[in-house]
């Protein structure tokens, strides 16, 4: 199990949690369950905005864990918006997942992202952390 920092909304546990102990220019998150817009708007977007305020180039480590069940349409829209809003800021992106459809979608759209994008199997989180920090 990954050590993560957990944030709670009133009556609801967020499905995106920060991964601690990464360099300041790396935003690391772990997704589980059904991810919705509140998860993006409460955790991921503020973390990316804060990192981008400090650094011209930012890196993203996105772990999609075994308990992940999907994204709502609103979460997917937030994902597109944050990607476009910081389009030139991305330096590296690592996606850690055993979900074949996530890996396939990452490969399909990876060409449109202006930075290296690497996919790691779920068991390779430590390797992904090393790669994203290098």
C-alpha positions in Angstrom: 0.0 0.0 0.0 1.3 3.5 -0.9 1.8 6.0 1.9 -0.4 9.0 1.0 -1.7 12.1 2.6 -5.4 11.9 3.0 -7.8 14.9 2.8 -11.5 14.6 3.6 -14.5 16.6 2.6 -17.4 16.7 5.0 -18.9 13.3 4.8 -16.8 12.1 1.9 -13.3 10.7 1.5 -11.5 12.0 -1.5 -10.5 9.5 -4.2 -7.4 11.3 -5.1 -4.7 11.6 -2.5 -1.3 13.3 -2.6 1.8 11.1 -2.6 4.3 12.6 -0.1 8.0 12.9 -0.1 8.5 13.9 -3.7 10.6 16.9 -5.0 9.0 20.3 -4.9 8.5 20.3 -8.7 6.7 17.0 -8.7 3.0 16.6 -8.0 2.3 13.0 -7.1 -1.2 11.6 -6.7 -2.9 8.3 -6.2 -6.4 7.6 -7.5 -8.8 5.0 -6.1 -12.5 4.3 -6.3 -14.7 6.6 -8.5 -12.9 9.8 -9.1 -15.1 12.9 -9.6 -14.6 16.6 -10.1 -14.4 17.3 -6.4 -11.3 15.2 -6.2 -9.7 17.2 -9.0 -10.8 20.5 -7.7 -9.8 19.8 -4.1 -6.6 17.9 -4.5 -5.0 17.7 -8.0 -5.7 21.2 -9.5 -4.6 23.1 -6.4 -1.4 21.0 -6.1 -0.5 21.6 -9.8 -1.3 25.3 -9.5 0.9 25.6 -6.4 3.8 23.7 -8.1 3.5 25.9 -11.2 3.6 29.1 -9.1 7.1 27.9 -7.8 8.4 26.3 -11.0 8.2 27.0 -14.7 8.3 23.3 -15.4 6.4 20.7 -13.4 6.2 16.9 -13.3 3.3 14.7 -12.6 3.3 11.2 -11.0 -0.2 9.8 -11.3 -0.8 6.4 -9.7 -4.1 4.7 -10.7 -4.4 2.0 -8.0 -6.1 -1.4 -8.1 -9.2 0.0 -6.2 -9.8 2.6 -9.0 -13.2 2.1 -10.7 -13.4 5.1 -13.1 -13.7 8.8 -13.7 -17.0 10.8 -13.9 -17.5 12.9 -16.9 -16.9 16.0 -14.8 -13.5 14.6 -13.6 -12.5 13.9 -17.2 -13.4 17.4 -18.2 -11.3 18.8 -15.3 -8.4 16.6 -16.4 -8.5 18.0 -19.9 -8.8 21.6 -18.6 -5.8 21.2 -16.2 -3.7 19.6 -18.9 -4.4 22.4 -21.4 -4.1 25.2 -18.8 -0.5 24.0 -18.0 0.3 22.7 -21.5 3.8 24.2 -21.7 4.6 23.6 -18.1 4.7 19.8 -18.2 8.3 18.4 -18.0 7.6 14.7 -17.4 4.6 12.6 -16.7 4.6 9.1 -15.1 1.5 7.0 -15.0 1.5 4.0 -12.7 -1.3 1.5 -13.3 -2.3 -2.1 -13.9 -5.5 -0.9 -15.6 -5.0 -1.8 -19.3 -7.5 0.8 -20.5 -5.7 3.6 -18.6 -2.3 2.5 -20.1 -3.9 2.4 -23.5 -5.5 5.8 -23.2 -2.2 7.2 -22.0 -0.4 5.8 -25.0 -3.1 7.0 -27.4 -3.0 10.6 -26.2 0.6 10.7 -25.1 1.7 12.0 -28.5 -0.2 15.2 -27.9 1.6 15.9 -24.6 4.7 18.0 -25.1 6.9 16.1 -22.7 8.1 12.5 -22.0 5.3 10.3 -20.7 6.1 6.9 -19.3 3.8 4.1 -18.1 4.8 1.9 -15.2 3.1 -1.2 -13.9 1.5 -0.8 -10.4 4.3 -2.8 -8.8 6.9 -0.3 -10.2 5.8 2.8 -8.2 9.3 3.1 -6.7 10.8 3.0 -10.2 8.4 5.6 -11.3 9.3 7.9 -8.4 13.0 7.6 -9.3 12.3 8.3 -13.0 10.0 11.3 -12.3 12.5 12.8 -9.9 15.6 12.4 -12.1 
